């Protein structure tokens, strides 16, 4: 699942190396528009609906935080 997350991130912002970052937002790799695009892509790819209350910077700061958000939303792939 983490490989798919990295693939989606690379489609949104191909100029960044998300694999070696621990703070996507703090390092300027993702902005609010990117997060909206990311949520839409994750929803579509994994067949879920991430609640608006979960769209917080800490849930999108790195691959692990996105992974845990997906698990929390019932993704088991």
Secondary structure in CASP SS format (residue, H / E / C, confidence):
PFRMAT SS
TARGET T0000
AUTHOR 0000-0000-0000
METHOD secondary structure of the structure
MODEL  1
X C 1.00
X H 1.00
X H 1.00
X H 1.00
X H 1.00
X H 1.00
X H 1.00
X H 1.00
X H 1.00
X H 1.00
X H 1.00
X H 1.00
X C 1.00
X C 1.00
X C 1.00
X C 1.00
X C 1.00
X H 1.00
X H 1.00
X H 1.00
X C 1.00
X C 1.00
X C 1.00
X C 1.00
X C 1.00
X C 1.00
X C 1.00
X C 1.00
X C 1.00
X C 1.00
X C 1.00
X H 1.00
X H 1.00
X H 1.00
X H 1.00
X H 1.00
X H 1.00
X H 1.00
X H 1.00
X H 1.00
X H 1.00
X H 1.00
X H 1.00
X H 1.00
X H 1.00
X H 1.00
X C 1.00
X C 1.00
X C 1.00
X C 1.00
X C 1.00
X H 1.00
X H 1.00
X H 1.00
X C 1.00
X C 1.00
X H 1.00
X H 1.00
X H 1.00
X H 1.00
X C 1.00
X C 1.00
X H 1.00
X H 1.00
X H 1.00
X H 1.00
X H 1.00
X H 1.00
X H 1.00
X H 1.00
X H 1.00
X H 1.00
X C 1.00
X C 1.00
X C 1.00
X C 1.00
X C 1.00
END
